[in-house]
Structures are given as C-alpha cells and as structure tokens.
C-alpha cells in the first residue's frame, strides 16, 4: 500500500474528497472525542488555506489544515483515522505542514498530550492550558527563522 500526502486548496477538492475530509474530522473530533464544536468555521474556504490529505492508495486516512493568519501560519485539524493510527502517519502530515510554513512563524493549539510531538518541530508552549469543547489544549508557537 502506498501512503502519500496531497495538498489542495478548497477549489481543488472534488465533492467526494471534501465529504470524506469533513466526515473524518467529524468522526474523530466530534464523535470520538465527544467535542461538539463548529468544524465548518469558514476557514476551509479561504484562498490561502491548504488542505493536506493523507491518502493510502486513494482512501483518505488523515488530514490537516494550514491557514495563513497574516502574522503566522496556523496548523490545525490534524487527524488520522482510528484504523490507521500507530504507524506514525501524523508525522507525514506535520512534515508537509512545516514545509508549507517554511521560515514563517507558526502557531497551533495542541491537545495537551501531544505537546512533546509538536515540540520536536520547534514549537514551544506559549500560554496556559485551556479546555476547548471538553478537550484540554495548549497554545504553541514556533518563531520565524531568522
């Protein structure tokens, strides 16, 4: 089986891929983590937003979102399907996200248990832990390269 990351803007997503992307995020964040939050926040539609699609053969098994927040790039919605976990596949998504970030500053809100994972990419905790819809998170930042 072949695993790869494909990048796409919103207009590049065909309807079935967009549906699979939103369904995966809903399955994990809303249902599995019991975190009712407004996933469809409008940011998917922005011209500068990039969707990272983790595909095994042609099946979506993970995704992430990279959003340009002017002063920094925001990485979010990083998810791997339950059946695909334990294979370090989130690393492929974050590696690609960091390629897109390049030398710019980056921000994310990490689930508390994932701070060490994101620290390995140069992120540091930048604020207090907070509860986001029943899931503990910490804000993290990586400064721009000089």
N, C-alpha and C positions, 0 to 999 in steps of 0.2 A: 504494500500500500504506500502511496505517495502522499506526504503531508507538505503543504506549502501555504504561504501567506500571500494573499492577493489584496491589493489596495484599490479602493474605489471611492469616488465621490458619490453623492446621493443619486445624481442623474445617471450614473453608470450602473446602478443596481437594477437588475431586472425585477419584475414584481415577485417572482418566486424566491429570489435571493433575499429581497427586502423582507418578505414574510418570514423566511427562515431565520434571519437575523433578529427580528423583533420577537419571534416566538422563543428563540433560545434565551434571549435576555429575560423575557417574562418567566420562562420555566425556572431559571436559576435565581434571579434576583427577587421576583415577586412570589413565586410559589415555593421553591425550595427553601429560600431564606426567610420566608414569611415577612417580606418587606414591601408592603404596598406603597409604591412611590410612582410619580408621574414619569415613566420611562420616555414617553413621547413628548419631550420637552422643547421641540423645535430646533434643537442644535444639530440633529441629523441632517437637516435640510440646508444648513449654511454652506455657502460656496467653498469656504476654506476647510470644512470638515472632511476628514478622511476616515473611511471605514476600513478596518483591517479584518479580512475574512480568513480564518484558519480552515483550510479545506483538506480533507483526507479523501483522496481521489476527487470526486466532485461533491462530496457531502460536507456541509457546514458543521464543524465540530467546535468552533470557538470564534470569538470576535473581540474587537476593541475599537475604540473611537479616539481620534486625535483631533482636537479642536484648537483653532488659533484664537487665543484670548488677548491679542494685541501685545501685551507686556510679557506674555509667556504662552507656551503651548500646554494645553491641558490634556492629559491622558485619562481616559475613563472607560467605563463599561467593559472592562477586561473580564472575559468569561470563557471558560472551557466547559463543554458539555460533560455531565457526570460520567458517562460511559468512556470518555476519552481522558479522564484525569489520571494522574500518577505517572505520566510519561514526560513530564517537564515541558509540555506544549505551550504553557503560558509564556515561557521564555521566548519562544519564537515570535509571539505577538509583541512582547515588550521590546525585544531586539529590533523589530521593524518599527515600532513606535519611536524608539530612540534614534533610529536612522532618520526618521522624518523630523524629529526635533532638531537634530544636528547640534549646532553650537548655541542654540537659543536656550533661555531659561525654560524650565518645565515645572508643572505642578500636577498633583493628583491627590485624591483623598483615598488613602489605603485602608482596607479593612485591617483592624488592629493586628491580627495575626500574620499579616503579610508585610509588615514594616521591614523585616530583615531582607526579604526578597527584593523590595524596591531600593533598599539601602545599597544593595550590590550594584545598582545602576547609578549610584551617586546621590540619591535622594536622602534628605535629612528631614526629620520631624520638624515642622515649622509652627506648631500650635498645639493646643490641648486636644485630648481625645474628645470625640463627640458622638452622640447617638444619632444615626441617620436612619429613620424608619425602623428602629429596633436592632440595627447592626452597628457595632462600635467601629469608628473610623478615626484616623488621624490625618491631618493635612501634612503633606510632604512637598518639598521643593528641591529642585536641583538648579543651582545657579547657571547662568550663561557662561560658556567657556570664554576665557579672556584671550 
